[in-house]
Amino acid sequence: MINSLLIANRGEIACRIIRTARALGIRTVAVYSDADAKALHVRQADEAVHIGPSPARESYLVGEKIIAAAKQTGAEAIHPGYGFLSENADFAEAVIAARLVWVGPRPDSIRAMGLKDAAKARMIAAGVPVTPGYLGEDQSPDRLQAEADAIGYPVLIKAVAGGGGKGMRLVEASGDFLDALASCQREAASSFGDDRVLLEKYILSPRHIEVQVFGDTHGDVVHLFERDCSLQRRHQKVIEEAPAPGMDEQTREAICAAAVRAAKAVDYVGAGTIEFIADASEGLRADRIWFMEMNTRLQVEHPVTEEITGQDLVEWQLRVASGEPLPLRQEELEIQGWAMEARLYAEDPATGFLPSIGPLTEFDLNDGLIRSDSGVEEGGEVSPFYDPMIAKLIACGLDREDAIARLSNALLGTSVWPVRTNGAFLIKALADPDFAAGNLDTGLIARKGDAWLPPRLPSDEVLRGAAWRLIENEEGETPRLPGFRLNAPQRLQTVLDVHGTRVPVDFVEPAENWYMRHLDDRVMVNEEGQTFAIRLARFDGATGASAGDGAILAPMPGRVTSVEVAAGEAVTKGQRLVTLEAMKMEHGLTAPFDGTIAELNVAQGSQVTEGALLVKVEKIES
């Protein structure tokens, strides 16, 4: 068994690997950037090495620094986690060349499956069905446009080196293709250093089904059954579960056998995931499931597989990397119960899911009865430099209904502040009749529109309870404070401040005894997965800062990846002006109305802070 392990990653996956390594008696080494100097994974490891500035391209993506840290600390092996360098064959080769143990698949396997076009060609040769598309070397816009037109719309553009929903665009009409192609290629070049793309026919009722596979150095490969990752927003997974709802034994046997054949075709070693797309218009059927891609690493959603099989997949990785055979044979693996994972993101659904960053004054996952994997803690901070996922909540039950109930209850008690999260959105998703019935596909969230968006403000009952708690004095009396209207003695009113929004509230004793806790001059309350901080509004003559109509402000810190207008140029309402990249996502900022560019304060490559004035649009008066 490996004696010491450097983890070339951060956050919750680093903490997850440390947990298993510690249980096996393996010494762990963490690496960290400037932004992560006080991070949880740094403190949990036995040793930690600083590897550079906060941007990942200057720290976590610099393989030479990571290998040097392993040599410096005497680490015997390197575990890449997921993301960053986990599927970089050159890095894997460099680790092996440095006479370190690589906890992952062989570099040749990574190359064979890492490029989507080559992987599909290999699968076709191995008899694995794949979706119709274009995998050609000719990457000219004209050729790609022609191929997309021939495939028929809707069509999906995917970065050849992509993953995790990055470098992917859905195009529904021929006229939209070239703009989507340019945006996809920019994101692919920025995220993966490779702007090549492939095209796929977009399945109209798609289910995203993936199979966990595992190989060892003795030539054995097994599967650990399937997961359903169909609930997605903008191609990013939101809730994952195992097994897949509606999967019968015949279809399961067919898809899992295909996954094992795919892994064997590249002599696969270690943990990997074979991803399939299923046409679910008539339920899950073996003849309507096609290979999409292989992820040659551990997946974010691996805990649901662990929960239904009772296996620790990180332990399997470490044992295989040490040269041991697979811990179990295929016939020894079975499904027990149901597991479901929700990804808790630091983002605000009310503002279009923009990332939310800052200190975590409160961070309570209410995880006493379920499993939680997280890389942050109360008193820590959410950084703008990395992915906004701050925790994974994993519930398991006797069946799907039980797992949903347990996960919902955990989310209802989660408290995070002042960072905003998607917790309330997740609760609405779990409660939706279509989701509860298993009637889901990758377009479900988009079809629901605003139905799953949580309210921006608490309910009237919560507001009345907060007003009562804030104003009552120590003797339980109701004092007459400035801000009250006293002309209606039976119906007093005050004004509360809820996250910067002033809300008039009738001051009456609340019918429900809401649980609230004091924090400085505020009361804190949880309602339906949201944490609200409420205080009495201050009437000091101050007004909120505003740059005025037509001011395009940076919604978060980030880097400007494109500027699509010039000073003095005429623009129309909705026209994209600037594209901002933050927390691994592109955000297009558009003109609020017809006008001209009065100010342009940024250029491509500019780093901007939250609230910075990027562009000023001057309205055209009619």
N, C-alpha and C positions, 0 to 999 in steps of 0.2 A: 504493500500500500504506500502511496505517496506520503511523505512525512511533512512537507511544507508546500504551501500554495499561495501564489500571488494572484489576486483577482483584478483583472484588467478592465474594471468597470466601476460603477458607482451606484448609489441609491438603493432601491429595494432589492435588486438582484444581487448586489454585493452583500447586503445583509443576509439574504436568503442563502447564499453559498457559504457564508461564514457560519451560519447556524448548523448546517450539516457537517462542515469540516470540523467544527469544534466537537460535535458528537462523535466523530471518528478519531479524535485525538490528533488532528492535523493542524500544524501551526499556520496561521493566515497572515498575509501581507496585503494591505490596502494601498491604493494609489489615489492621489487627490490633486485637484486643481486649486487655484486661489479661492474660488467660490465655495469649495467643499472643505476648507480647512477645519471647520468645526462640525462636519457632517457626521451622521450617526454611524455610517459604515467605517469611518476613520477611527472612531472610538471603540468600535466593537472588535476590530482586528487586533492581532497581537503586536503588529508593527505597521507603520504607515510611511509612505514616501511621497514627498511633493514632486509633481511632474510638470508644473508649468502654469501659465495663465488660465483664466476662466474659460475662454472659448475652447470647445472640444478639439478643434483643428490644431490647437497649440498645446494640447495636453493629452486627453484620452485617445486621440487619433494618431499620436506620434509613437509608432511602434518601437523606435530605438530607445525612447525614454523608458518605456515599460520594461523592455528586456534588460536595460541597464539597472532598473530598480530591482528586478529579480536577482540579477547577479550580485548587486550590492548587499542584498539582505539574505543571500544564500537560499532563496526559494528554489525548490526542486521542479515545480510545475507552474503553468499559467492557465487559469480558467478565464475565458473571454466574456462570460455572461452572454447577454444578447445586445444587439445594437453595436455601435462603435466598430471595433475590429473583429467582431465574432465571426464574420463570414468573409474575411479578407485572407485569401490563400497565400499572398505574399508574406503577410504577417505570420501565418501559421508556419510557413517554411522557415522564416527567420528564427522563430522560437525553437524549432527542431534543430536548425543549424547551430544554435547557441547551446545545444546539448541540454535543453530543457524539455520537460514533458508537456506536450500540447493536449489540453483537455478538450478535445474536439475531433471532428472527422479529418481524414487525410486531406492535404492540400489539393490533390487531384480530384477528390470528390467534391470539394467546395467549388473548384473551377467548373467541373462538369455540370453542377446543378445551380451554380450561382448566377450564370448568365441565362436568362429566361429563354432566349432563342435556341441556344445549344442544348439546354435541358429538354426542351420540347422535342427537338430532333432526336435526342437519345431515347426519349420515352416512346416516340413513334416507332423507332427501331426495335424497342423492347415489347411492342404490342400493347402499350398502355394508351387508351383513348385520350385525345387532346381536343380542345376547342378549336374551331376554324379560326384562321388568322393569317398574319403575314410575319415571317421571320427573316426576311431577306437582308442582304448586306447593303443594298442601295437605300441610303437614308436621306435622299434628297426630298425636300418638301413636296415636289410634284409627284414623285413616285409614291410616297406615303399617302398623299391625298387620293391618288388613283386607286391604290390598294384598298383604302378605306371605303371609297365609293363602290368598289367591286364586292367587298364583304357585305356591305349594307348596314345602314344605321339602325339602332345605336351601335357604336363601336368604342372599344376601350383602348386608349393609348397607355402603354406601360413602359417604364424605363427598363432597359435590359438588365441593369444592375440594381434595380429597385428592390424595395421591401418596406413593410410596415405602413403601407398606404402612401408612401412618398413617391413622387414621380409617376403619378397616375391621373388620367383625365378621362371622363366620360364625354363623348361627343354625340349629340343626338341629331345633328343635321350637317350636311356637307359644307355649308357656308361658315360653320363655326370651327371647322377642323384646323385650319392653319393657326389661328390664335391659340387654340388649346395645345397644339403641338409645340409652339414656341414657349408657352408657359411650362409645359411638362419638361421640355429639354433644359430650360433654365434651372428648374428645381432639381432635375437629375444631375446636372453638372455640379450644382452646389452641394448636394447631399452625397453623391457617390463618385464624383470626378469622371463621369461617363454619361454623355448626353444621348446615346443611342436608344432607340425605342423599338418596340414590337407592337403589333396590332392584334386585337382579339374581337371576335363577335361578342357583343354584350348579350347575356342571357336575361330575358325579361322577368322571369320569376326565379332569381338565383338564390340558392342556399350555399353557404360557405361551410363545407365539411372538410375537416382535416384529420389525419391519422398520425398518431404518435408512433414512430418506429425507433428501434434501437438495434445497433449492431455491435459485435465485439471483434477482437483481432483474431478470433478462431474461426471466422467465417459464418457465424450464426447471426440471424436477423429475426427479430420478433416485432409484433405490433402490440400496443397497449390500448387498442380500441380507438374510437373516434371522438372528436369534439365538434360541437356546432358553434361557429363564430359568425352567424348570419346577422346578428343585430349590430349594425355598423352605421357610423355617421361620417360621411365623406371618406369612405374606405378605411376608416379607423375602427377597430373593434371596440365595442362598448360593454357588452355582456356576453360571456362565453359559458358553455355548459357541456357536460358529458354525463351520459351518452347523448346522442342527437335525438331530439323528439321526432317521432314518426319513423324511426329506423327499424325495419324488421330484420330478423336474423339472416335471411338470404341476402339482402342488400348489404348488411354489415360484413358478411363473409366475403362478398365480392369486392367491396371497396378496400377492406383491410388486406386482402390477398394482393390486390393491385399495388397497394402501398409497399408491401414487402418486396414484390418484384421490382418496383422502382428503386428501392434502396439497394437491393442486390445488384442491380445493373451498374451501379457505380462503386461496388465494393465498400459499402458504407460502414463506418465505425462511429459509435457514439450515439447521442440523441439527435433526432431529426424529425421534421414534420413534412408529410406529403399533403399538399393542399389540393382539394378538388372543388370544382364548381358543379352544382347539381341544378337541373331544371326541375323545380318543384311544382310546376303547374298541375301535375297529376300525382303529387306525392313523391317520396323518394323511391327511385327505381334504379337498379344497377345499370340499365342501358341508357340512362340519362345523367350520368355522372362522368365528368371529364377532369383529367389532370390539369392543374394550373401551374404549380411551381413547387419547389422544395425549399424549405428553410433549413439550412445546414447548421442548426444551433438549437439550444433550448429556447422555448417560446415563453412569452409573457404569461400565457394562459396554462402553462404546465401544471399548476396546482389542481385543476379540476380532474386531470388524469390521475394525479397522485391520490386524490381523495376517493375515487371510485375503484382504484386498484390496490390501495394500501401500500404503494411503493414510493420510495424517495428517489426521484429521478436524478437529483444531483449526486446522491450516493452511487447510483448506477454509473453516472458519468465518471466519477473518480475511480471506481473499481475497474471499469473498462480501460480507462487511461493507464491504470497500473498493470494492465496485462491480464486481468482476471476474466474468466468467462462471464456471460450474462448471468445475473443472479437467479433467474427463473426461465424455464422453458415455456413455449407458447401454451401448452396444455395446462400449465400451472397458473395462468393468468385468467382472471374472471372479473366481471363487472359486479360491483356491490353498491346499490343505492344510486343516488343522483347528486351531482355537484354543480354549483353555479358560481361564477366569479363576476364581480362588477368592478370596473376600473374607475376609481375615484380620481377625477382630474381637478387641478387647480385652474378652473375656468368658470366663466359666468354665462350661463345660458341666456340670461336676460339681455346680454350685449352681443349676441351672436356667437357665444362660446369663446370670446376673447380670453386669452390666458390671464390669470390673476396671480400676481406675485407679491412678495412681502413677508413680514414676520408672521409666525404662527403663534399668536398669543394664546389661542385655544386649539387643541388638537386631540380630540377624544374619539376613537373609532368604535367605542361601544362593542368591543370585540370579545367580550367574555365568553360568549357561546358559539362563536364562529372563528375561523382562521383569518388573520389579517397579515399581509406582507407589505411592509412600508419601509422607506428609507429616510423618513423625516420624523420629527417628534415635536412635542409642545416646547416652545421657546426657540425652535429653529427657524428656518427661513426658506421660502420658495424662491429659487433663483430664476432669472430670465434666460439663462444660458442653456438649459436642458429641457427635456421632455416634461410636459406639465402633469404627468401622472404622479400622484403623491401616495397612493395606496391601492392595494387590491383587497377586496373583501370577498372571502370564499366561504360559502355555506354548503353544507351537505345534509341530505335528508333521505328518508326511506324512498321517496319518489319525487317527481318534479314539483308537484304542488307543495310538498313539505320544504324543499330547498328554496322555492320562491318565498314562502312565508318567513323562513329564517333569515334570508338575505334582506327582505323588506324591513323586518323588525330591527336588524342591526343598523341599517341605513337611517331609520327613523330616529335612532338615538345618537347618531354621529354628530359631533359638534366641532366645527372648524371656523375660526374667526381671527383676523379680519379678511383673510384670503377667502374668496368665494369658491364654491365647488359645484359640481354637477350632481350632487347627492339627491336633490329633489327631483331632478330630471330622471334619474335612475329609478326612483320610487314610482314615478308615474309610468315608466316603461314596464316595470314588473307588474303593475296593477292593470295594465291595459288588457282588455278581453282577448284581443288577437294574440298578444304575446302569451298570455296565460293558457290559451288553447293550443299553443304551438304553431299557430298560423303565422310564421315569420319568414322573411327573406331579407336580402340585403337592402331592399328599398323601403322597408317598413317605417323607419324613422322619417325619411323624407315624405312619405305619404301622410304621416300623422301631422305634418306641418307644425303649427304652434300648440297643438293639443297637449304635448308633453312638457311645454315650457312652464316653469313654476311662476307663481305671482311674484311681482317685484317687492311687494309689501306684505307684512303679516296680516292675518285676518283681523276683523274689528274686535273680536273677543280678546285676541292677544294684545292689541293696542290699548284697549280699555284696562286690561290687567296691568300693563306696563305703566300706564298713567297713574293708576291707583297706587302701585308699588312706589313710584317715584315721588309722589306728592304726599302720601300719608306720613305723618310725623311719628315720632317714637311712641306717642301715646295712642296711636291709631286714629287720630283726628284728621280732618281734612282742612288744612290751612288755606287761607285766601292769598294766593301768590300772584305776582304780576303775570299778565298773559291770560287771565281768566276773564270771561264775560259774566258779569254778575247780574245782568238785567233779567235773566230767567233763572230764578232760584232753584227750580226743579231740574234744570239741565245745564250744568256748568260745562265749559269746554276749555281745553288747553291745546297746545301745539307740541307735537313730538318731533324729534329729529331721528329718522331711520336711515342710516347710511347716507347722510347728507340730504335726504329728502324731507321737507317739512310737511307734516300731516296733522290736520286738525282732528281732535278726538273728543267725543263726548265723554265727560268725566263722570262715570257712574260705576258703582261697584260691579265688578265682572261676575257673571253667573258661574263661570268655571274658575277653579283655583289653579291657575297656570303655574307650573314650576318655573321660577325665574331665579337667576343668581346675579348678584351685584358685581360689577367690575368698574372701579373708579366711579364716575358719575353716570354710569349706564346700568341698565338691567339687560341681561342676556337671556334669550329664550330660543328654544328649538321648536320649529313647526314644520312637519312634513319634509324633513330632510334639509331644511335651511336653518342657519343660525343668524338671528337678528340681534343687533346691538341698538338699543333704544335709549334715548335720553331726552330731557326737556329741551326744546328749541331755545336758543339764545337770541335775544332781541337787542343786539348791540350796534345796529346800523350797518353791519358788515354784509356784503353781498358776495355771492359766489364768483370766482374768477371765470371770465369768459373771453375768448378771443373774438367773439362776434360772428355773425352769419358769414358763411363762406370760408371760414378758417378750417383747414384740414389739419388736425392735431394728431400726433403719434399716439395711438391708443395704448402703447406699451414700449419699453425699450426694444430696439432692434436694429437691423441693418437694411438699408434701402437697396433692393436688388434691381430695380428698374425705375426710371423716370420717363414717363411716356408723353410729357407735354413740355412746352417751352414758355418762357415768360412772354406775355402778350398774346398768347395763342387763344383762339376762341374754343370753348368746350361746351358740350351738351350735358344735360342732367344724366347721371349714371355712368358717364365716361370715366374709365380708369385713368387716374393721374399718376399715382405712385404705388409701387408694390413694396411692402415691408415684410421682411423675414424675421420672425421671432419665435423662439421655442420650437424650432424645426418646422414651422408652418409658414406659408405665404399668405399675406393679407392684402387684398387689393383695396385701395382707398380711392373713392370715386367723387365726382363733382356733385354737389347737392342740388344744383340748378344750372340752367344755361347761363354762361357768362364768359369772362376772359380771365386769364391767369395774371393777377395783379402782383403776386409775389411767388417766387420759387426759391426756397431756402436750402434745398438739398440736391445732391448729385448721386449717381449710382455708386454704391459702396459706402455711402455716408453712414456712420453710426449715430443714432438719435436716442434721446431720452424720452420717457413718457411725458406727454403733454407738449412736446416741442412743436412749434408751428412749422409745418412742412410746406404747405401751399396755401395761398389765399386766392379765392375765386371771387371776382367782382361781378355782381349780378348785372345782367343787361336789362336796363329799364325799358319797358314797352311804351 
